[in-house]
Every structure is written in structure tokens, then in C-alpha cells.
Amino acid sequence: MQPYTDLKVWQRSHALVLQVYRLSSVLPQDERFGLVSQLRRAAASTPTNIAEGSKRRSSRDFAHFLNIAEGSLAELDYLLLLTRDIGYVGDEKVAPMRAELDEIARMLHAFRLKVESAAP
């Protein structure tokens, strides 16, 4: 298995984490332990689970971690919507991130299916 940092889905999910950190840095200070923390945790969970899963012994285990990463993307999508709907940021900031998130979700789903098909 190649290093997780070579995986395009990991690279794009890592770049999304950086975008989320920049976006969340402009949120109100009183959200530091609330929405900011949740956004950052959900965003970082995707590449983290890809990395952790890549070091598991079986394809089945790896696929499980990829599925967890998919769930984290769904959580992040909702939190971005919430951030917009509360009025903390405009759709012009959230829409491109959600579009990238959707593309990463497609890539991750296809990758998980490929990994699952390799499982005995």
C-alpha cells in the first residue's frame, strides 16, 4: 500500500481541513468551544481516518475507517450549512467548500468500494 499522503482523496481532504481552519478563525470568539471546535474536529476526522485506516492489517478494516471518514464528511457538510444559516459566514464562502466536500465524498465512496472489493 502506498503512503496515505500519496492518496489524492487524502490530499484533497487535508486541503479542505486547512480551508475549514481558515473559515473557522473568523467565527465569533464565543463559538471557540462550540461550533469552531466541532467544525475543526469533523474536518480533521476525514484525513485522520484515511491515514489510520491505511495502516490497518486488512482491507476490511481499512474500508471501515473509510466509511467513518464518509460520516465525518456528512457531519462537516451539516456544520458548514449551520455556520451559514446562523449568519456567521455567507454562502459565497460555504458553497465552494461544500462543492469540494461533495467531490471528496464521491472519491472516498469509490475508494471504499475498491478497498472492499479487495477484502477476502
C-alpha positions in Angstrom: 0.0 0.0 0.0 1.3 3.4 -0.9 1.7 6.1 1.8 -1.6 7.7 2.7 -0.1 11.1 1.8 0.1 9.9 -1.8 -3.7 9.3 -2.0 -5.5 12.0 -3.9 -8.5 11.7 -1.6 -6.3 12.3 1.5 -4.6 15.3 -0.2 -7.9 16.9 -1.0 -9.4 16.2 2.3 -6.3 17.7 4.0 -6.6 20.8 1.9 -10.3 21.0 3.0 -9.2 20.9 6.6 -6.9 23.9 6.0 -9.9 25.8 4.4 -12.1 24.9 7.4 -9.4 26.2 9.8 -9.2 29.5 8.0 -13.0 29.8 7.8 -13.5 29.0 11.5 -10.9 31.5 12.6 -13.3 34.3 11.7 -16.2 32.9 13.7 -17.1 34.7 17.0 -14.8 34.1 19.9 -17.7 32.7 22.0 -18.0 29.8 19.5 -14.4 28.7 20.1 -15.5 25.8 22.2 -18.7 25.1 20.3 -19.0 25.4 16.5 -15.4 26.2 15.9 -14.3 23.0 17.7 -16.9 20.9 16.0 -16.1 22.2 12.5 -12.4 21.5 13.0 -12.9 18.1 14.6 -15.3 17.0 11.8 -13.0 18.3 9.1 -9.8 16.7 10.5 -11.6 13.4 11.1 -11.7 12.6 7.4 -8.0 12.6 6.6 -7.2 11.3 10.0 -9.4 8.2 9.4 -7.9 7.7 5.9 -4.4 7.8 7.5 -5.3 5.5 10.4 -7.2 3.0 8.2 -4.3 2.8 5.7 -2.2 1.2 8.4 -4.7 -1.4 9.4 -3.9 -5.1 8.6 -6.8 -5.9 6.4 -8.7 -4.3 3.6 -11.9 -4.8 5.6 -10.6 -2.7 8.5 -9.4 -0.1 6.0 -12.8 0.1 4.4 -14.4 0.5 7.9 -12.2 3.6 8.5 -13.0 5.0 5.1 -16.7 4.6 6.0 -16.1 6.6 9.2 -14.4 9.3 7.1 -17.5 9.4 4.9 -19.6 10.0 8.0 -17.3 12.8 9.1 -17.8 14.5 5.7 -21.5 14.4 6.2 -21.1 15.9 9.7 -18.9 18.6 8.2 -21.4 19.4 5.5 -24.1 20.0 8.1 -21.9 22.1 10.2 -21.0 24.3 7.2 -24.7 24.7 6.5 -25.3 25.6 10.1 -22.5 28.2 10.1 -24.1 29.8 7.0 -27.6 29.6 8.3 -26.7 31.2 11.6 -25.3 34.0 9.6 -21.7 33.8 10.6 -20.5 33.5 7.0 -22.1 34.0 3.6 -22.9 31.3 1.1 -20.1 32.6 -1.1 -17.7 31.2 1.5 -19.6 28.0 2.2 -20.7 26.9 -1.3 -17.2 26.3 -2.7 -16.3 24.3 0.3 -19.4 22.2 0.1 -18.8 21.6 -3.6 -15.3 20.3 -2.8 -16.7 18.3 0.1 -19.1 16.7 -2.3 -16.3 15.8 -4.7 -14.2 14.3 -1.9 -17.2 12.3 -0.8 -17.6 10.8 -4.3 -13.9 10.0 -4.4 -14.0 8.5 -0.9 -17.0 6.4 -1.7 -15.4 5.0 -4.9 -12.2 4.3 -3.0 -14.0 2.5 -0.2 -15.8 0.3 -2.7 -12.5 -0.6 -4.3 -10.9 -1.4 -1.0 -13.9 -3.5 0.0 -13.7 -5.5 -3.2 -10.1 -6.4 -2.4 -11.2 -7.8 1.0 -11.3 -11.6 1.2 
